Amino acid sequence: MALNIKELVKRAKEYVELEAQTTVTSVGFAERFHLFGREDVVLSVSTTDKEEPGWWVVGGSTPMNLYAKSHFHTADEAFRYTQV
């Protein structure tokens, strides 16, 4: 079954605002991954936070996770870290 990207975007916005305690200004689709029968997407999130304005959110078949773009420079890098 395909992931509902619109629902994931909504959940990602709520997740980042809760976990990073900031205001989300935009959420965009970055990349989709299929691995071992699971499907996940990486979303690119921008916020109003001056110190950490950009985030990757990885989620779908796996639990949602949040990664700062200052530490994980690409969507692929953030996704690979979730597989460790």
Residue frames relative to the residue before (quaternion, step in Angstrom):
aa qw qx qy qz dx dy dz
M 1.0000 0.0000 0.0000 0.0000 0.00 0.00 0.00
A 0.4478 -0.7093 0.4831 0.2509 3.58 -0.85 0.98
L 0.5184 -0.6389 0.4774 0.3084 3.52 -1.15 0.68
N 0.3929 -0.6812 0.5663 0.2468 3.54 -1.17 0.66
I 0.2857 -0.8030 0.5010 0.1505 3.57 -0.06 1.32
K 0.6248 0.5510 -0.3438 0.4333 3.59 0.96 -0.82
E 0.6688 0.4832 -0.2899 0.4849 3.59 0.98 -0.84
L 0.6428 0.5178 -0.3240 0.4624 3.60 1.00 -0.77
V 0.6184 0.5344 -0.3399 0.4652 3.59 1.03 -0.74
K 0.6527 0.5109 -0.3071 0.4676 3.58 0.94 -0.88
R 0.6772 0.4865 -0.2856 0.4725 3.58 0.90 -0.95
A 0.6377 0.5350 -0.3271 0.4473 3.59 1.01 -0.81
K 0.6268 0.5335 -0.3346 0.4589 3.58 0.97 -0.82
E 0.6763 0.4854 -0.2862 0.4745 3.57 0.87 -0.96
Y 0.6521 0.5396 -0.3032 0.4377 3.56 0.98 -0.92
V 0.6830 0.4745 -0.2906 0.4732 3.59 0.85 -0.95
E 0.6558 0.5095 -0.3270 0.4510 3.59 0.89 -0.84
L 0.6682 0.4860 -0.2965 0.4789 3.58 1.04 -0.71
E 0.7546 0.4248 -0.2215 0.4484 3.57 0.70 -1.10
A 0.7618 0.3512 -0.1927 0.5090 3.59 0.92 -0.87
Q 0.2885 -0.7942 0.4826 0.2305 3.56 1.33 -0.15
T 0.5221 0.5778 -0.4298 0.4570 3.52 0.75 1.19
T 0.4863 -0.6337 0.5058 0.3258 3.56 -1.30 0.06
V 0.3373 -0.7399 0.5519 0.1848 3.56 -0.83 1.02
T 0.2289 -0.7823 0.5676 0.1159 3.56 -0.91 0.96
S 0.8014 -0.0815 0.0397 0.5912 3.59 1.15 -0.51
V 0.1117 -0.7458 0.6531 0.0692 3.51 -1.30 0.57
G 0.0323 0.8154 -0.5755 0.0527 3.55 -0.77 1.02
F 0.5497 -0.5989 0.4748 0.3371 3.53 -1.21 0.60
A 0.1668 -0.7966 0.5743 0.0885 3.59 -0.91 0.91
E 0.7906 -0.2054 0.1932 0.5435 3.58 0.67 -1.07
R 0.2644 -0.7372 0.6027 0.1532 3.56 -1.25 0.59
F 0.0996 -0.7979 0.5940 0.0255 3.56 -1.03 0.86
H 0.1247 -0.7425 0.6536 0.0772 3.55 -1.18 0.73
L 0.1473 0.7877 -0.5805 0.1442 3.57 -0.69 1.10
F 0.8554 -0.0636 0.0031 0.5141 3.57 -0.77 1.10
G 0.7393 -0.4338 0.2238 0.4638 3.57 0.90 0.94
R 0.6268 0.5025 -0.3465 0.4843 3.58 1.26 0.09
E 0.2025 -0.7592 0.6068 0.1197 3.53 -1.21 0.57
D 0.0357 0.7835 -0.6175 0.0592 3.54 -0.86 1.03
V 0.1956 -0.7488 0.6158 0.1474 3.52 -1.28 0.41
V 0.2654 -0.7033 0.6288 0.1988 3.50 -1.32 0.42
L 0.1439 -0.7812 0.6057 0.0468 3.52 -0.88 1.05
S 0.3177 -0.7245 0.5835 0.1837 3.54 -1.09 0.78
V 0.0774 -0.8202 0.5665 -0.0176 3.55 -0.66 1.17
S 0.1458 -0.7638 0.6247 0.0713 3.56 -0.97 0.95
T 0.1027 -0.8049 0.5841 0.0200 3.55 -1.03 0.85
T 0.5854 -0.5736 0.4449 0.3611 3.54 -1.35 0.03
D 0.4443 0.7064 -0.4488 0.3197 3.60 1.27 -0.09
K 0.3865 -0.7508 0.4900 0.2162 3.59 -0.71 1.05
E 0.7003 0.4667 -0.2729 0.4662 3.60 1.04 -0.70
E 0.7993 0.0805 -0.0078 0.5955 3.60 1.02 -0.80
P 0.0111 -0.8725 0.4884 -0.0042 3.60 0.43 1.19
G 0.7866 0.3213 -0.1630 0.5015 3.60 1.11 -0.54
W 0.0450 -0.8019 0.5952 -0.0254 3.54 -1.01 0.91
W 0.2622 -0.6820 0.6491 0.2116 3.51 -1.36 0.40
V 0.0946 -0.7527 0.6468 0.0792 3.57 -1.05 0.74
V 0.1228 -0.7798 0.6131 0.0320 3.54 -0.80 1.11
G 0.2900 0.7600 -0.5441 0.2054 3.57 -0.81 0.95
G 0.2985 0.7148 -0.5983 0.2051 3.49 -1.36 0.17
S 0.8189 0.0181 0.0415 0.5721 3.55 -0.27 -1.28
T 0.7063 0.3657 -0.2373 0.5577 3.56 1.22 -0.45
P 0.6376 -0.5179 0.3792 0.4261 3.61 -1.17 0.36
M 0.5669 -0.6168 0.4365 0.3282 3.55 -1.12 0.72
N 0.0256 -0.7854 0.6183 -0.0150 3.56 -1.03 0.91
L 0.3023 -0.7580 0.5669 0.1127 3.52 -1.21 0.72
Y 0.0017 0.8064 -0.5895 0.0459 3.58 -0.85 1.01
A 0.4225 -0.7070 0.5106 0.2468 3.57 -0.84 0.99
K 0.4773 -0.6821 0.4783 0.2795 3.56 -0.92 0.90
S 0.5762 0.5819 -0.3869 0.4239 3.59 1.17 -0.39
H 0.7279 0.3832 -0.2234 0.5229 3.60 1.21 -0.45
F 0.7567 0.2164 -0.1121 0.6066 3.58 1.15 -0.66
H 0.2382 -0.8595 0.4404 0.1026 3.54 -0.08 1.32
T 0.7826 0.2199 -0.1385 0.5657 3.60 1.16 -0.41
A 0.6349 -0.5173 0.4112 0.4002 3.55 -1.28 0.39
D 0.6359 0.5410 -0.3216 0.4466 3.57 0.99 -0.83
E 0.6467 0.5228 -0.3126 0.4591 3.57 0.96 -0.85
A 0.6531 0.4990 -0.3100 0.4778 3.60 0.96 -0.84
F 0.6554 0.5081 -0.3155 0.4612 3.59 0.94 -0.86
R 0.6589 0.5167 -0.3191 0.4439 3.59 0.86 -0.92
Y 0.6317 0.5409 -0.3400 0.4392 3.59 1.02 -0.71
T 0.6293 0.5350 -0.3422 0.4479 3.61 1.07 -0.63
Q 0.6713 0.5172 -0.2905 0.4443 3.58 1.18 -0.51
V 0.5037 0.6593 -0.4196 0.3681 3.60 1.27 -0.09
